[in-house]
Amino acid sequence: MDNTPPLTATPAKTTAQAATNRWQAAAWATLGAGSCIGLLAGLQEMLTQNLSWSLLLMAPFGATMVLLYALPQSPLAQPKNIFFGHLLTCALGLLLLHTLGVSPLTLGLGTGLGVGLMMLTNTTHPPAGANPLLVMLAGADWQFLLTPVVSGLLLILAFGWAYHKSLYIKGISKHSWPKTN
């Protein structure tokens, strides 16, 4: 009788382990994304006593959480992409808003140029594709680049680094963030 273990896991074990891993990954991503946005909202409320004014938050940051916490090893979730993707597309939206105004043409131009600009600068970050629309439709002023864009992004990146580093150190994650080659 051959008592050597099989070279591969049984399909039932593989499926069960994959399901467990998926649930664990989802739980950690949920905790990271929720904690990050909750921290930003809490800081904003503490500093301004107002959650309706955007000191640290903007809607595309919610989409950034998906990449940063669910897919942290993706090239699209790296600090350079997150920071410069948002910064460049917001600046582009502001430039178009304050020079050409808001029209179907400028909204389309802002979105298209934003995608191209991120591709050319190797900073593609899909959530940032919404920024020209947000900036132009909200009628934002140039201060928007500092708050919420830069201030929010710096906190997001700092929290993301600390969160992923702690998971890596504790052995919960096999990968550190940002991705290292």
C-alpha positions in Angstrom: 0.0 0.0 0.0 1.4 3.4 -1.1 1.2 6.0 1.8 2.7 8.9 -0.1 0.6 12.0 -0.1 -0.9 13.1 -3.4 1.1 15.8 -5.2 -1.8 18.1 -5.5 -4.6 18.9 -3.0 -8.0 17.4 -3.5 -10.5 19.5 -5.4 -12.7 19.9 -2.3 -9.7 21.1 -0.2 -8.6 23.5 -2.9 -12.1 24.9 -3.3 -12.6 25.2 0.4 -9.2 26.9 0.9 -9.8 29.3 -2.0 -13.1 30.3 -0.5 -11.5 30.8 3.0 -8.7 32.9 1.4 -11.3 34.9 -0.6 -13.3 35.7 2.6 -10.2 36.6 4.6 -8.9 38.9 1.8 -12.3 40.5 1.5 -12.4 41.1 5.3 -9.0 42.7 5.4 -9.8 44.9 2.3 -13.1 45.9 3.9 -11.3 46.8 7.1 -8.6 48.8 5.3 -10.8 50.7 3.0 -13.4 51.5 5.6 -10.8 52.5 8.2 -9.0 54.8 5.7 -12.2 56.6 4.6 -13.5 56.7 8.2 -10.2 58.2 9.4 -10.4 60.9 6.7 -14.0 61.7 7.4 -13.3 61.8 11.2 -10.3 64.1 10.7 -12.3 66.3 8.4 -15.2 66.6 10.9 -12.8 67.3 13.7 -11.0 70.0 11.8 -14.1 71.7 10.2 -17.1 70.5 12.2 -18.6 69.9 8.7 -18.7 66.8 6.5 -20.3 68.6 3.6 -17.2 70.6 2.8 -14.4 68.6 1.1 -11.3 69.2 3.1 -9.9 65.6 2.8 -12.6 63.7 0.8 -13.8 63.4 -2.7 -15.9 60.7 -4.3 -13.1 59.2 -6.5 -11.2 58.3 -3.3 -13.8 55.7 -2.7 -12.9 54.0 -5.9 -9.2 54.3 -5.0 -9.9 52.2 -1.9 -10.9 49.3 -4.2 -7.5 49.2 -5.8 -5.5 50.1 -2.7 -7.0 47.5 -0.5 -8.4 44.8 -2.7 -5.7 44.8 -5.4 -2.6 46.4 -3.7 -0.1 44.6 -6.0 -1.8 46.0 -9.2 0.4 48.6 -11.0 -2.7 50.8 -10.9 -2.7 50.8 -7.1 0.9 52.0 -6.6 1.6 55.3 -4.8 2.9 57.1 -8.0 -0.3 56.1 -9.9 -2.6 57.0 -7.1 -1.0 60.4 -6.3 -0.2 61.6 -9.8 -3.2 60.1 -11.5 -5.5 62.2 -9.2 -3.3 65.3 -9.2 -2.9 65.5 -13.0 -6.5 64.8 -13.8 -7.8 67.3 -11.2 -5.4 69.9 -12.5 -6.5 69.2 -16.1 -10.2 69.5 -15.1 -9.5 72.8 -13.3 -7.6 74.2 -16.3 -10.4 73.3 -18.7 -13.0 74.7 -16.3 -11.3 78.0 -15.8 -10.3 78.5 -19.5 -13.1 77.0 -21.6 -15.9 76.5 -19.1 -18.3 73.5 -18.8 -19.9 72.0 -21.9 -20.4 68.6 -23.4 -17.2 69.2 -25.4 -15.0 70.1 -22.5 -16.4 67.3 -20.3 -15.5 64.8 -23.0 -12.2 66.5 -23.7 -11.3 66.5 -20.0 -12.1 62.8 -19.6 -10.2 61.8 -22.8 -7.2 64.0 -22.2 -7.1 62.7 -18.6 -6.9 59.1 -19.7 -4.2 60.0 -22.3 -2.2 62.1 -19.8 -2.1 59.3 -17.3 -1.0 56.8 -19.9 1.8 59.1 -21.2 3.1 59.7 -17.7 2.8 56.1 -16.7 0.4 57.1 -13.8 -2.8 55.4 -14.9 -5.2 55.1 -12.0 -8.8 54.4 -13.1 -10.6 56.2 -10.3 -8.8 59.4 -11.3 -10.6 59.3 -14.7 -13.6 60.8 -12.9 -11.8 63.8 -11.6 -12.2 66.1 -14.6 -15.9 65.5 -14.5 -16.1 66.1 -10.7 -14.0 69.2 -10.8 -15.8 70.8 -13.8 -19.4 69.9 -12.7 -18.8 71.1 -9.2 -17.3 74.4 -10.4 -14.2 73.9 -8.2 -11.6 76.5 -7.7 -7.8 76.0 -7.7 -7.8 75.5 -3.9 -9.3 72.1 -4.7 -5.9 70.8 -5.7 -4.6 71.3 -2.1 -7.8 70.3 -0.3 -9.1 67.7 -0.8 -6.7 66.3 -3.5 -3.2 66.7 -2.1 -4.1 66.6 1.6 -6.4 63.6 1.2 -3.9 61.7 -1.0 -1.1 62.2 1.4 -3.2 60.8 4.2 -4.5 57.9 2.0 -0.9 56.9 1.0 0.4 57.2 4.6 -2.5 55.1 6.0 -2.2 52.6 3.1 1.5 52.2 3.7 1.1 51.7 7.5 -1.8 49.3 7.0 -0.2 47.1 4.4 3.1 47.1 6.3 1.5 46.0 9.5 -0.3 43.1 7.7 3.0 42.1 6.1 4.9 42.2 9.3 2.3 40.1 11.1 2.4 37.6 8.3 -1.2 38.2 7.3 -0.2 39.4 3.8 2.5 37.8 1.6 3.1 41.1 -0.1 4.3 44.5 1.1 2.9 47.7 -0.4 4.0 49.5 -2.4 5.0 46.7 -4.7 8.7 46.1 -5.0 10.3 44.6 -8.0 
